[in-house]
Amino acid sequence: MLFFYRLAINFIFLISPIIIIYRIFKKKEDPKRFLEKIGKFNKKNKNNNLIWFHGSSVGEILSIVPLIEKLGKRKNIKKILITSNTLSSAKIIKKLNLKKTFHQFFPLDTVFLVEKFINHWNPKAVFFIDSEIWPNMIIKIKEKNIPLILLNARITKKSFQNWKNIIFFSKKIFNKFDLCLSQSNKTCDYLKILGAKNIKKIGNLKFSESASQLKNKSSIKIKKFLGNKKIIFSSISTHRGEELFCGKVHANLKKQYKNIISIIIPRHIHRSNEIKEELSSNGLKVHLHTSNKIVDSDADIYLVDTFGETKSFLKLSKIAFIGKSIFAYGGQNPIEAARLGNRIIHGPNIENFIEVYDFLEKQGISTKIKTYKDLEKLVVKFNRKKNYSNQIIKKLAYTGKQILLNNEKEINKYC
C-alpha cells in the first residue's frame, strides 16, 4: 500500500506546478510563498531546541494557540514552528504574532521533500493536530527517533471507515505515534482499532481561550459598523442552502422586531457573491463586511466575507446557529460560539461532534431543530429570556482551563 501511495504522491508532485498556478489564480495560494510546499525554506535553523506543530487549516491552528502561548514563555524552548496547508491559516498566524513562533507551509508528502524538511528543521518533538496523517512524513520522523504526538485527535466515522479498509497499512502508520491525546471516547475507540498504542482522552482544546484572542478589539469596530442595529442571531460555518434557510427566518423575524440584523458567516467565503445574490433575489438586503462601511438602516443580513473574524462577531451575538447540520453531513464544531456566550442551535446532522453537542445539551446550552420554523421559534424564545451569556462563559471557562492544563502536563514529557 505504501508503494502505491508514494507512486500517487510523486505523480501529484510532477503536476504540482499546474495545481499551484490554478490555486494562485483562485487566490488560494500565496504567490510569494508557494515554493515552501516544494522544498524552499523561509528561515534558517541555527538551534536544536525547536518544536513543531502541524495543523491543516484555521480551526486546527486556532485550537492550539493557548498551548503555544504557554510554551512560548519557556526558556528551554527557543523556537516554535507551525506548519499548515492553507493560505487562510497562514494569515491568521501572522495576525496573532505569537512569541518565538513562525509559520511555514507544509511540504508535499514525497520522501525527498519530507527528508529535506526534517533535516533542515531538526525538531525536538513533533505534534500533529486533529486528524492530520501524512504517511511519508510520519515514517521519516520515527526513523530519526523524534517524538511524535497526535494532539487534540479527532477521527470521524467516515475517516475511520476509510482507514479501516486498509487496516494493515493503517496499523503501520498509527502505531508510530508515541502518544495520542483524544478529544472524545469515540476517537479513542477508533485509534485503538487503527493501531495506536498510547491513547488518552483529554478533551477538546477548543474549549480553551487564548490571551491574545481575549485582547482582540475588532468587536468594537464591528459594533460601530452596526450602528444601532440589534443582532437577532448569528449563523456560522454555513453551507450551501443554509444561508437561505436562515434568511427566511430573518424575513419573518423582521415582521416582529424593529431595527434587527442577522449575521451570516459562511464556511467558504469564496461563495460570498453567490450567497449575496441568492439572498437578494429573495428580497433581503445584504451588507458585505469587506465594504468597511456602516450598515444602511434597511440592511437585513451582514455577510462576513473575510477569514479569521468569527470571534469578533460571536462576542456581540447571543444566539448562534451552527451550519453543516441541516443540508450537509457531519456538522461543525460549536465550541467557539458557546465559549463566547452564545446559545447554540443546530440541525440533526452532527455526527462529527456528537459528544460535544451532548455535553452542551446537558449544560442547557444547545438545542436541536429540523425546520426554519423551529429556528424562528427558538430565536424568539431566547430573545425574550434574560441574557444567559455570562453563565455560559463561566460554565465553559473552567472546562477549558482543565483541558489546557491536562494537555500541557502530557506534552511536558516531550518538550
N, C-alpha and C positions, 0 to 999 in steps of 0.2 A: 504493500500500500504506500509506503514511504517513497518507493521508486516512482510510482505514478504521480504522487503529489509533487515531487521535485520536477518531474517532467512538465507538469502543468504550470507550476510557478515559474519555471525557466522560459516557457513559451510566453507567459504574461510579461516577463522581463524583456523579451525580444520585441514585443509590440507596445511596450510601455511608453515610448515617445508619442505614439498616436493617441493613447489613452490620456496622457498628461496634457497634450495640446487641446484635446477635446474638453478636458476638465478646466483648463485655463480659460477657454472660450466661455464655458458655463459659469465662470467665476467661482469654481470650487477648489481651485489650486492657486497657491501663491507663485506668481511668475518669477519672483526673485529667489524663492527658496525651494522650488520643486526638486532641485538636484539632490537635496538631502535624502530623498527617498531612493536614490540610486547611488549612494555612497559618498556624497560630499558632506563635510562637517563644518558647522558654523562657529565652532570654538575648538581651541586646543585643550588637551587634558594633561595637566602637569602634576596632579596629585593622585594618591591611591585611596583617598577617603571620599569617594563618590558613591552615592546610592542612586538607584534608577527606578522610576515608576513609569509604567506604561498603561494608558487607557485609550480606548478607541476614539471617543469624542467628548463633547462638552459635559454630559451627565456624569461620565466616569471620572473625568478630571476634577470637577467640582466636588465630588463626593470625598476626595482625599485632601482637599485644601486645609481643613482643620488639623489633619495629621501632619501635613507639610509644614504648617506654621509652627507646630511644636518641635518638629525635628530640626527646623532651621535655627532654633535657639541653642542647639547643642554644639559644643566646641569640637567634639570629635568628628562631626560631620562637616566637611569642607564645602562640598558641592552636592546639589540635588538636581539630577537630570529628569525631566519629564518628557516623554515622547507620546505622540498621538498621531492619528491618521488624517484628521480633518482640519481645514482652514479655520473653521469657527472656533475650535478648541485652542488653536494657536493664538488667536486674537484674545480669547478670554484670559489665557495665562499671562499675556503681555499686560493686560489691564490690571491684573491682581498684584503684580510687582512684588512677588514673594522673595524673601531673603534667601540668598545662596542658590536660588533656583533659576534654571534656564530651560528653554524648550528646543527640542529637535524633532523633526518629523521621523516617524518610524520607517525603517528601510523595508523595501520589498523582501519577502521572506525566502530569498535564494541563499544557498550555502555560502557563496562568495561574499555577498553583501553583509550577511549575518556575521561571518568571521571577522570581516573588516571592521564592522561596528563594535563588536565586543572587544577586539584588540585595541581599538582607539580609546574607548571609554573605560575599560577595565573596571567595571563596577564591583563594589564590595558586597552588595546584595541587590537583587532584582525583585520588583513587585509588579506582577501583572494584575490589573483591576477588572473585576466583574467577570466577564466571560471571554477575555482575550487569550486565545490559544493559537500560537504560531509554532507548528512542529519543528521547523529547522532552527528557529531561534531557541526554543526550549532545549532541544538536543545539544546544541553547541554551548549553551550556558552551563549545562550539567557536565559536559565534557571538561570544562575548565573548573569544575568544583565550586561554582559560585552559588550561594544560597538563593533559592527561587521560591517565592511565596505568591499564592493566589489570594489576593486581598479583596474583601467585600464580594466574595464569589457568588455568582448567580447563574444557574443553569436552567433555562426554560424547558418545558416539556418537549417542545419541537426540537430544540438543540440537543437534548438528551437522546431523543429517538434517532437523530442523525448520527451522533457519536456511537450509539449502541449498535447501529447497523454495521459498524466497522470496529467492533469491540476489541478485537485482537490488537489493532493499531492504536485504539484509544487508550488501552491499558499501558502501552509502551510510552505514551505521552503523559498521561495524568499521573503516573507513579513517579515522575521525575520532580514533582513539586515537593519541597521539603515540608511545606505547611499550607493548608487551605483554610482560610477564615471565611466561613459561610454566612450569608445573610439569613438563611432560613433552614428549617428542618428538611424540607423537600430537596433543597440543593445538596444538603449533607448526604441524603439517600442516593441521589444521582451520582455524586462524586465518588462515593464508595463503590458503586456498581462499575463506574468507569475506570477504576483502578487507583484512585488517590488513596493515600495511606493516613497521613496525619491531618485529620479533619476536625475543626472545632466550629460550633455555631456561636458567633459573636454578636450578630445583629447587623442591621443596615447602617453604614456610615453616613448615609444621607440624613439621618436623624440629628447629626451633629451640626453645629453652627460655627462658622469661621469668624475670627476677629475682623478680618479685612472686609468681609461681606456685611458685618454689622455696621461698619462705618460708612457704607455706601450711601451717598447723599442724593443719588439720582431720583429717588422717590419725591423729593422736594420739588425738583424741576418739573417732574411729570404732573405733580399736583397743580402747579401753576398753569400748565398747558390745559388742564381740565377745567380751570376756572371754577365756577360754582356748580358744575355738573356732579351728580352723585353716581358713583359706580354701583349699579344694581347687582351685577355679578360678573365674574371673570370666567373665561373658557381658555384652558391652556392645553398645549400639545394636541390640538385638534387635527383630525384627518379629514379627508375628502367626505363631504356630506354633513359633517358635524358643525361646520360653520353656519350653514343654512338652518340646521336643527336649532342652534342657539339663536340665530337671527329671528326665527319665528317666535321664540319665547320673548325676545325683546319687543317685537312688534306688538304683542299682546300686552306686555307689561306697561308700555308707554301710554296705554289707554287708562291705566290705573294710577300711574305715578307721573309727576311732572319733573322735567329737567334731569332725566336719567340718561346714563350711557353704559353700554356693556363693552367689556374688554375681550378681544379675541387674540390669542397668541398661537398661531398655527405651529405644528411640529416642524413643517418645512416651509421656510419663509419664501422660497422661490415661487411658491404658489400664491403669493400675496395679490398679484394683479388679477389672477383667476378668481380668487375669493372676493375681491372688491367688486368685480363685475357681476358675480353671482348674487351678492347681497344687494347691490344697487338695482339690479333688474327685478328684485323683489320688494322694491320701494323703501329700502333702508339707506340712509346717508352714511357713508364710510369716511372716516378720517384716518389717514396713514400717519404712523408715528414719525416716519422719516421726513414728513413735511416740516417738522420742527416749529409748528405754529400752534397758537391757542385754538382750541376746537370751536367750531361755529355753534351757535345756540341750538340749531336744529340737528346737530350730529347725533347719530344713533349708535354707531359702532366705532370704537377706537381699535384699529387693526395694527398690531405690533409687527412690523416688517423688518426687525433687526434681531441680531443674536445677543444673548447674554443679559437681557434686561428683565427677564421674567420676575425675579425677586422684587425689583422696584415696584412693579405693578401689584404683586401679591401683598406687599406691605400696605397698600392702600385699599385692597379688596377685603371683603369679609366672607364671601361665598365663592367657591371655585368648582366649576365643572371640569373634570379630567377627561381628556379626549382618548381616542383609540379604544373606546369602551362601548360605543353604540354601533357603528358601521364597520369597525375593523377589529381584528383579533388581538387579544393579549392585554390591552390596557397600557396606561403609562403610570409612572411612579407618582403617587400623591403626596409623598412625604414633605417635599419642599413647601407646597401650598399649605399643608396642615401646620408645619412647624412655624410658619409665619402668621398663624392665627385664623386661617380660613376653615369654614365648614366645608367638607368635601362632598360633592355629588358626582356619581359615576354611573355608567351603564352596566349591563350584565357581563360584558366581555373583559374580565380582569384576570385571566388565567395566569399571567406572568407575575402578578403581585398579590396572590390570594392571601398569604399570611400577613402582609402589610395592611390590606384592607380589613381583614378580620380583626387585627389589633385596633385599628382606628374605629371600627364599628363598635367594639366592646367599650371603647372610651367615649362613645357617643359623639364622635367627630364626623363619621362618614355615613352616607345614605345611598342606596341603590335606586335607580329609576329605569324605566323602559321606554317611555314616550316623552315628547317635548311638553305634553300637558303635565306629566309628573314633575318635570323640571320646573315648569312655571309655578306650580303649586308650592314646591319647596322653597323657591326663591321668595315668594310672597310670605310664606310662613316664617322663614329665617329673618327676613327684613322687619317683621313685626316684633320679633323677640328681642330681648335685651342683648347687647353686644357680648358675645361669648369669646372673643378673640384672645384676651389676656389669659383666660383659663386654659384655652387650647395650648397657647405658647408655653405656659408653666408646666402643663402635663407632659409635653414632649421634650422640653429642655432637659429634664432630669434623665429621660431615656437616652437622649443624645450624648450627654456627658459620660454616662456609664459605658456606652458602646465605644466612644472615643478612647476612654481610659483603658478598656479591655484590649482594644486593638494595639494601643501603644505598648502595653505590657508584653504582648505576644511578639511584636516585631523588635523589641529591645534586644532579644537574643541574637538578632542578625545584623544590627547596625549600632 
